[in-house]
């Protein structure tokens, strides 16, 4: 029997959770275009795999290709949202992403 993991290789990436400030729905407005443009650029470069926020504006998830936790966090530390207090906390965890093979 074939090992299912062998059929779908796993890519180790980082899941970064960025927690929003309580007033983020309002405070993010002047920075949102820059924030989204940067994430789109990072996706084109292959650094960010996916990114998006929970509908309740509690947190954003960013899936990042990086060599280690610090490098993954650095991607988000450079974001306009963190620099301006829209995000108030970052956490990173290794994430096994199933690839197309």
WONORJO-V410931 format. One line per field, one symbol per residue. burial: + if it has 24 or more other C-alpha atoms within 12 Angstrom, else -. A space follows every 10 residues. Layout:
BEGIN
burial: ???
END
This chain:
BEGIN
burial: ---------- --++++++++ +--+---+-- ----++--+- -+----++++ +-------++ ++++++--+- -++++++-++ ++--++++++ +++++----- -
END
